[in-house]
Structure formats: structure tokens, C-alpha cells
């Protein structure tokens, strides 16, 4: 470890994908005028992973902190709005539900609306659960508008949204901001890293043309290679393939179709699932699959046979191992992005994990030198966050009625982490859910929508029976009517974009 008096001012970011440029853009904004020297090394020859186009609402906090203008970002990246994710065929073939951001209805006393819904859905006296959450109903009707906090009593006050954007255009947009604020970009391929003999910290990296780039703190954003944390410092990787058997993806863009849907679609396939992410100028598609259950050629056939528009390229393969590094911070190297771990993009969480990693680094920034307590806390929080997201993703596979293919039979019957078992059991017996820690990403609304959507057979909270049927059914009807009226008044998603933030037909430079 450095002596505490060693000030850290030279930050070298290795890699210029979404992780590298998000880090550069935010640090250059927050540390502006602090005497920092921030460099970013990237290699056009190696390129980026080129996927990662769906986000979750917290990204709006990143934009605000990084001083990025929403409309400028949308226009520069061909972005659309996202109200949630539709899951098709996950519970059973022919079934669909939406995991919407934002609130579900409203509470009656301390009881949450899903408790009433469960009781009366069993008697056939309710509509599909999507009718009780504005985000879900608006998504079904392809409507979008910004939340309106001026009327706290309206469901519009609680509307929540994220974006779909073109990943390479997003990195380009962030790069322009970071360079304006003084970040130096170095184009070159790193061939090795040299350690300081006295403490094993990275001293400098060597580029293929002989240049050397030094740094006091290195941020490893080199993608799945984990050039510094994994290859140079030898930090190990904990693999979670037994719970998450998908290990490959094929990505392909296709032509746009109407309507312009304000949500991501995830359709379960025989050995994995397919994403559909609508942008202004194209639709991004991909098939995430388990190579133990389907061949690459068959996976490509499934993907190409299920596009809404004409394919605009050949499918591009990506291989991955679900899991995370044993530590994300070791000596003077902090890994952010794919270098710190990977969870499949089912709930669009990777970009969010980049964002929280940067904020964690800022909160624990070793301005006066690296110390062991900060590093340990950083690693503890990172591990918790990865495991929390992992459990939520596993729940989508475990809670299903499907057993129609070897893949679905495997995931339905597999063992799951104890942390998840306890959660499912509590929900099964009384549909109750309690957050365990502040740092949990997915809150009650998310778990409720996914567990009910996936078909978990839950009993309603017995306290619901204290409310007379007539009152309880009236309460559900009110929620449904208010949400239907508000959704009806929202503009069409495509019309909203055309009016406020349409991108140029040719992407901005
Ligand atoms: P990369 O994009 O791989 O960037 C690595 C950088 O390091 C590049 O600039 C490269 O040139 C540089 N580099 C590497 N080696 C060297 C070297 N030797 N010398 C110099 N430079 C080097 N996330 C979401 O939030 N939402 C999604 O919808 C989503 N979908 C995904 C779908 C798939 C199939 C996959 C695999 C991932 C998805 N992700 C998604 C994750 C998302 O793509 C990543 O989190 C995000 O792109 C960040 O990647 P990165 O910057 O860490 O790595």
C-alpha cells in the first residue's frame, strides 16, 4: 500500500468502451480543477464489445452528475425511451408480462396492491397485472411522456424511465465531453505492464510502438480481458455458470419497424433468450444462449428467423463467463466494467454496475494515498452488488413453468443460492418482500412483477382478508381506472420523440 501522504493525481484509464469513457467523463467533471491528470488509452485495432444498449433509470443520475444534457444525449446516440422490459414465453409459451420501472398502483394502509391482486386474481376478478402499473400499461400502448412531479397524487408523478441507445455512439458522445474537460486520449495497443519492485503496484504500461504511459492509479476498463487486474495482477474469477448456463451471444441489428416500442423485449428461446432493443435508426437484437444446449449455427438460425426487420449485418458472436473477479480493487488497479465481472444482460444491469463502481471509487477515492480499509470496503460493496443482481437474474430462470426443453428443465430444477431460496420462500407463503440492504438495486416493485410474472404460486398476505371484498375490489378497480385514463392521455412514443428529441438520420459526429 502507498504511504498515506502519497497524493494520487495521475489517473490512467485502460480501455475506451462504455466503461472507460463513462469513467473518464464523470471523473473529469467531478475532479475538474483539482490538478488531476487523466489519460485514457484505447485501441481502435482491438475495438470495443459493441453491445450494451439498454439501461435502467438510475442512468439519469449519471447524466446529471456528469453534466450531460438529456436531449443532446438522445439525439447524439439515436436513443429511445424505455419504460421496462417485456418478458415473452418466460413463464410458459404464449405468456407475457412486463417488468416496468416505477410504482405499482398505490397502497391501502400498509398493504401493497399486489396482495389484493393475488387474492382476487385467483377468483378471476382482476385484469392482467400490467393494468395496475402505469409504466406497464403505457408500454403496452406504446405511449411515453416525461414524469410530472407537480401532481404527486397522479401516477404520472411516479413514471420512471431509462433509455435504449447505440453503444458506440454513446461512447463517442462521452469521449467528446471528457476530452473537452481535459482528458488526454492515447491511441495504442498495450502489450505489457511493468510493476514497481517495492510494492508490486503497476508503474506503467507499454504500448506496441514502444511508448510508455505511467500512472498513480490505473482504472482497468479493458473489457473481459481484464488486462491489468486479471492478466497482470493475477486476481482470480469466481464463475457462476451452474446457475447461469448461458455463455454465448450473437448480436445483429435490423431495420426499424412501427410502432416504436418504449420497452426492451426479452423472448425466451429453447436454450436461452433473445433481446430486442428499438433505437431511432435501427433495432438491436441478440440471442443469448447456452452452448451446452444449442450449437452456434442453430442459435444464429433462431436469431435470424425472429427479426422484425431486414438484418443489417451478419450476427456477431460474443463469448462470456458469468461471474465476477474475486476483488475489483487490488493494489493501485481498480477494474470497472466487464473487467470486473459479467452478468448476462437480462435486466440491463452492466452499465448500471459501471456507474455504481465509478461512484464508489469517487466516494472512496484515495486522494491522499491508497489504504487497505478503503480497498476492503470497495471490494465488499462490489461483491454484494454483483451477488444481489445475480440472484435477481437467476430468479427469472428458476421460477418458471417451462420444462419443455433440456435447458428449461435444467434451470427449473437447479439448486439456487441460499440468499435467493429464502427470498422465494417468504414470497411464496405470504407474497411479502423485504429489502435486506440499502445497496440492493432491485426493490419490491421489481421482485413482485418478476415473481408474479414468472408464475410463482404465492399466497396473499392473510391480513388482506381483514378488508371486506367490496372495498378491496373497489380499491383495485380505482387503480385500474386511474391508470387507464392517464395512459390514454399520454402521447405516442414515436410522436413524443419526433416532437422533442429526434436524432438526425445520419448519426451526429
Ligand atoms: P469493452 O467494450 O470491451 O471495452 C474494452 C476497451 O479496452 C476497448 O476500448 C478496447 O480497445 C480496450 N482494450 C482492450 N485491450 C487493450 C489493449 N491491449 N490495449 C489497448 N486497449 C485495449 N449492458 C447493459 O447495461 N445493457 C445491455 O443491454 C447490455 N447488453 C449486453 C449484451 C451482451 C451480449 C454483452 C456481452 C454485454 C452486454 N452488456 C449490456 C454489457 C455492456 O456491453 C458492457 O458492460 C459495456 O459495454 C462495457 O464494456 P467495457 O467498456 O467494460 O468493455
Boltz pocket constraint, residues with backbone or C-beta under 6 A from the ligand:
constraints:
  - pocket:
      binder: B
      contacts: [[A, 14], [A, 15], [A, 16], [A, 17], [A, 18], [A, 19], [A, 20], [A, 41], [A, 42], [A, 43], [A, 44], [A, 46], [A, 47], [A, 48], [A, 49], [A, 50], [A, 51], [A, 52], [A, 53], [A, 54], [A, 55], [A, 167], [A, 188], [A, 189], [A, 190], [A, 191], [A, 221], [A, 222], [A, 223], [A, 224], [A, 225], [A, 227], [A, 249], [A, 251], [A, 286], [A, 318], [A, 320], [A, 336], [A, 337], [A, 338], [A, 339], [A, 343], [A, 345], [A, 348], [A, 349], [A, 350], [A, 351], [A, 352], [A, 354]]
      max_distance: 6.0
